Amino acid sequence: MVSVTANAQEYRSGWDVVNSGVTSDLFSVEGEGEEIWAFGENGIVLGSQNSGATWTQMESMGPSNLSMSDSGFGAFLAAGRDGTVIIKIDSGSQWEDISFDAGEEDIRGVSLNGNSSVVIVGSNGSIWKYDSGSWSDYSISGVDLLDVSF
C-alpha cells in the first residue's frame, strides 16, 4: 500500500467578472491605460474610465454591429462590416461618425495609422484610407484582404 499526501493550491487567473449592464453581444474591446471601450451588436458602445470596474453605455452609433476595433496614437476606432466607422481622437473628445459607402464589399480589417488616420481593408482587394476628413480608395483587384495592422 502506498500513501501520498494530497496538496491543493488555489489558482486565480487575474480576471474578474464585471457586469457590463447590457445583454447585447460585445464583439471587440480596446484599451489604453485605464480607458477601455467595448463595441457590439446594433452599434452598442460601452466605456470605462477605471480599467473596467464600471461601465457607461453611450448612445447607439446606429444599427450596424461594431465587430472590429483598434486603438493607438491616443485614439480609438470601431467599425462594422458595412462601412460604419466611428473614431474617438483623444480621451477628451466625443465619438465621431466617419462612415463611408463600402458598396458591395465586406470590411474585414481596420487599423489606425495616426490619431485621425485610418486604413480599412476588405473583400475583392478593397483598401480605403481616411485622412484629413475624407476617404480615398486605393483598392486592388483579385484578392480578398482579411486584416491590416500598423
C-alpha positions as CSV (number, residue, x, y, z in Angstrom):
1,M,0.0,0.0,0.0
2,V,1.3,3.5,-1.0
3,S,0.1,6.6,0.8
4,V,0.5,10.0,-0.6
5,T,-0.4,13.3,1.0
6,A,-2.6,15.5,-1.2
7,N,-1.7,19.2,-1.6
8,A,-4.1,21.7,-3.1
9,Q,-3.5,25.2,-4.2
10,E,-6.0,27.9,-5.1
11,Y,-5.5,29.2,-8.7
12,R,-6.6,32.7,-9.7
13,S,-6.5,33.8,-13.3
14,G,-6.3,37.5,-12.6
15,W,-9.6,38.1,-14.4
16,D,-12.6,39.4,-12.6
17,V,-16.2,39.1,-13.8
18,V,-17.8,42.6,-14.1
19,N,-21.4,43.2,-15.1
20,S,-21.5,45.4,-18.2
21,G,-25.1,46.3,-17.6
22,V,-26.2,45.2,-21.1
23,T,-27.5,42.0,-22.6
24,S,-26.2,42.8,-26.1
25,D,-23.3,40.8,-27.6
26,L,-20.0,42.5,-27.4
27,F,-17.5,41.7,-30.3
28,S,-14.4,43.8,-29.7
29,V,-12.6,45.7,-26.9
30,E,-9.8,48.2,-26.9
31,G,-8.0,49.9,-24.1
32,E,-5.2,52.4,-23.3
33,G,-4.3,53.0,-19.7
34,E,-7.5,53.0,-17.6
35,E,-9.7,53.9,-20.6
36,I,-11.5,50.9,-22.1
37,W,-14.1,50.8,-24.9
38,A,-16.2,47.8,-25.8
39,F,-18.2,47.5,-29.1
40,G,-21.1,45.2,-30.1
41,E,-24.3,44.5,-31.8
42,N,-26.6,47.2,-33.1
43,G,-23.9,49.9,-32.6
44,I,-23.6,49.5,-28.9
45,V,-20.6,51.3,-27.3
46,L,-19.6,50.9,-23.7
47,G,-16.9,52.9,-22.0
48,S,-14.9,52.6,-18.8
49,Q,-12.5,55.2,-17.3
50,N,-11.4,53.0,-14.4
51,S,-9.9,49.8,-16.0
52,G,-13.3,48.2,-16.4
53,A,-14.6,48.4,-12.8
54,T,-17.7,50.3,-14.0
55,W,-19.2,50.8,-17.5
56,T,-21.2,53.5,-19.1
57,Q,-23.4,52.8,-22.2
58,M,-23.0,55.5,-24.9
59,E,-25.8,56.4,-27.3
60,S,-26.0,53.8,-30.1
61,M,-23.9,54.5,-33.1
62,G,-26.5,53.0,-35.5
63,P,-27.9,49.6,-36.4
64,S,-24.7,48.0,-37.6
65,N,-22.8,45.5,-35.5
66,L,-19.4,47.0,-34.5
67,S,-17.3,43.9,-34.8
68,M,-13.7,45.4,-35.4
69,S,-11.7,47.9,-33.5
70,D,-8.2,49.4,-33.0
71,S,-6.5,51.8,-30.6
72,G,-3.3,53.7,-30.7
73,F,-1.9,57.2,-31.0
74,G,-4.3,58.2,-28.2
75,A,-7.3,57.4,-30.4
76,F,-9.9,54.7,-30.6
77,L,-11.6,53.2,-33.7
78,A,-14.5,50.8,-34.2
79,A,-16.2,49.6,-37.5
80,G,-18.8,47.3,-38.8
81,R,-18.6,45.2,-41.9
82,D,-20.8,47.5,-44.0
83,G,-18.8,50.8,-43.8
84,T,-19.9,52.0,-40.5
85,V,-16.9,53.6,-38.8
86,I,-16.6,55.7,-35.6
87,I,-13.5,57.3,-34.2
88,K,-12.6,59.0,-30.9
89,I,-9.5,61.2,-31.5
90,D,-8.4,61.5,-27.8
91,S,-9.7,60.9,-24.3
92,G,-11.4,64.3,-24.1
93,S,-13.3,64.1,-27.4
94,Q,-16.6,62.6,-28.4
95,W,-17.2,59.7,-30.8
96,E,-17.4,60.9,-34.4
97,D,-19.2,59.1,-37.2
98,I,-16.8,58.8,-40.2
99,S,-18.8,56.1,-42.1
100,F,-18.4,55.6,-45.8
101,D,-20.2,53.7,-48.6
102,A,-18.4,50.3,-48.8
103,G,-20.7,49.3,-51.7
104,E,-21.0,45.6,-52.0
105,E,-17.6,45.0,-50.3
106,D,-17.3,43.4,-46.9
107,I,-14.9,45.1,-44.5
108,R,-12.5,42.7,-42.9
109,G,-9.9,44.7,-41.1
110,V,-9.3,48.2,-39.6
111,S,-6.2,50.0,-38.3
112,L,-5.2,53.4,-37.0
113,N,-2.0,54.7,-38.5
114,G,-2.2,58.1,-36.7
115,N,-4.7,59.6,-34.3
116,S,-7.0,60.6,-37.1
117,S,-5.8,58.4,-39.9
118,V,-7.5,55.1,-40.7
119,V,-6.8,52.2,-43.1
120,I,-9.6,49.7,-43.9
121,V,-9.3,46.5,-46.0
122,G,-11.9,44.1,-47.2
123,S,-13.2,41.7,-49.9
124,N,-12.2,42.0,-53.6
125,G,-9.0,43.9,-52.7
126,S,-10.7,46.8,-51.1
127,I,-8.4,49.3,-49.5
128,W,-9.7,52.6,-48.1
129,K,-7.9,55.3,-46.2
130,Y,-9.3,58.1,-44.1
131,D,-7.2,61.2,-43.6
132,S,-7.8,64.9,-43.2
133,G,-11.6,64.4,-43.0
134,S,-12.0,62.4,-46.3
135,W,-11.9,58.8,-47.6
136,S,-9.7,57.7,-50.5
137,D,-10.0,54.4,-52.4
138,Y,-6.7,52.5,-53.1
139,S,-8.3,49.2,-54.0
140,I,-6.6,46.5,-56.0
141,S,-8.4,43.6,-57.6
142,G,-8.5,39.8,-57.4
143,V,-7.7,39.1,-53.8
144,D,-9.6,39.3,-50.5
145,L,-7.8,41.3,-47.8
146,L,-8.5,39.9,-44.4
147,D,-6.8,42.2,-41.9
148,V,-4.4,45.2,-41.6
149,S,-2.1,46.5,-38.9
150,F,0.3,49.3,-38.4
